[in-house]
């Protein structure tokens, strides 16, 4: 077995584990983190498939922008104490 084949096999295994973890984890924060890890691993898979343009787009949009937006939405929805009403300044 060549080193490249072993790396590809490891990459596929990690992709499947990250996807499974993102779908089955009961905690939202861990699920979002697994989603970001999946996006980064998918970008690496695109590099291995000799598609650097798609890999760059996947890293920027799939892991970067989507991850930041999801974590920000999670913080906005769940990060504030329940007894404290949101103010107009925090809504901006």
C-alpha positions as CSV (number, residue, x, y, z in Angstrom):
1,X,0.0,0.0,0.0
2,X,1.5,3.4,-1.0
3,X,1.6,6.4,1.3
4,X,-0.7,8.3,-1.0
5,X,-3.4,5.6,-0.8
6,X,-3.0,5.4,3.0
7,X,-3.5,9.1,3.3
8,X,-6.5,9.1,1.0
9,X,-8.0,6.2,3.1
10,X,-7.4,8.2,6.3
11,X,-8.9,11.3,4.7
12,X,-12.1,9.4,3.7
13,X,-12.4,7.9,7.2
14,X,-12.0,11.3,8.9
15,X,-14.6,12.8,6.5
16,X,-17.1,10.1,7.4
17,X,-16.4,10.4,11.1
18,X,-16.8,14.2,11.0
19,X,-20.0,14.0,9.0
20,X,-21.4,11.4,11.4
21,X,-20.3,13.4,14.4
22,X,-22.0,16.6,13.0
23,X,-25.2,14.8,12.4
24,X,-25.5,12.7,15.6
25,X,-24.0,14.9,18.4
26,X,-26.7,16.1,20.8
27,X,-24.8,19.3,21.7
28,X,-25.1,22.1,19.2
29,X,-21.6,23.6,19.7
30,X,-19.9,20.2,19.1
31,X,-22.0,19.7,16.0
32,X,-21.0,23.1,14.6
33,X,-17.4,22.4,15.3
34,X,-17.6,19.0,13.5
35,X,-19.3,20.8,10.6
36,X,-16.3,23.2,10.3
37,X,-13.8,20.3,10.6
38,X,-15.8,18.5,7.8
39,X,-15.5,21.6,5.6
40,X,-11.7,21.8,6.1
41,X,-11.3,18.1,5.5
42,X,-13.4,18.4,2.3
43,X,-11.1,21.2,1.1
44,X,-8.2,18.9,1.7
45,X,-10.0,16.2,-0.3
46,X,-10.4,18.6,-3.2
47,X,-6.7,19.4,-3.2
48,X,-6.0,15.6,-3.3
49,X,-8.3,15.5,-6.4
50,X,-6.3,18.2,-8.1
51,X,-9.0,20.8,-7.9
52,X,-7.3,23.7,-6.0
53,X,-9.9,26.3,-7.1
54,X,-12.8,24.2,-5.6
55,X,-10.6,23.6,-2.5
56,X,-10.1,27.3,-2.0
57,X,-13.8,28.0,-2.4
58,X,-14.7,25.1,0.0
59,X,-12.3,26.4,2.6
60,X,-13.5,30.0,2.3
61,X,-17.2,29.4,2.1
62,X,-17.8,25.9,3.5
63,X,-15.6,26.0,6.5
64,X,-14.8,29.7,6.9
65,X,-17.9,31.9,6.2
66,X,-20.5,29.3,7.0
67,X,-18.8,28.3,10.2
68,X,-18.5,31.9,11.4
69,X,-22.1,32.6,10.5
70,X,-23.4,29.5,12.3
71,X,-21.3,30.2,15.4
72,X,-22.5,33.8,15.5
73,X,-26.1,32.7,15.1
74,X,-25.6,30.2,17.9
75,X,-24.1,32.8,20.2
76,X,-26.9,35.3,19.4
77,X,-29.6,32.7,20.0
78,X,-28.2,30.8,23.0
79,X,-25.4,32.8,24.4
80,X,-27.2,35.4,26.4
81,X,-28.7,34.8,29.8
82,X,-32.5,34.0,29.8
83,X,-33.3,36.7,32.4
84,X,-31.7,39.5,30.4
85,X,-33.8,40.9,27.6
86,X,-31.9,41.9,24.5
87,X,-31.4,45.7,24.1
88,X,-31.4,47.7,20.9
89,X,-27.6,48.2,21.2
90,X,-27.0,44.5,21.3
91,X,-29.3,43.8,18.3
92,X,-27.1,45.8,16.0
